[in-house]
Amino acid sequence: MSDTKDERLEELLRSRRFEPASPDLEERIILKAQSIPQNQPISLIQWMKQLFAEFHLPKPAYVLAGTLALGFVVGFYTPSDTIPDDAGAVHVQSFLYADEEPL
């Protein structure tokens, strides 16, 4: 059964229409290749500049604000039970747990 399919395929391939290439095809390929800029070797310094230009940071104000917000979140979610109790140490969260009576 596969022999008949192979023969049928060969017959279809032989009977298909063949279009010759245009006579100016070589010239068009050469002209198109000349208009495309070719890759040139770059120095290490230029490569590093391009690399850092691709990985640019957002505006410094956003970076600072995000870092401060992350610091506050981590600081406030650290339970005071996990902090070792040193006699003379004052912790950042100490103002939250005031033992004073209200006025």
Summary of the structure (lengths in Angstrom):
residues: 103
radius of gyration: 36.9
end to end distance: 100.7
largest distance: 103.6
contacts: 129
relative contact order: 0.04
helix: 59%
strand: 0%
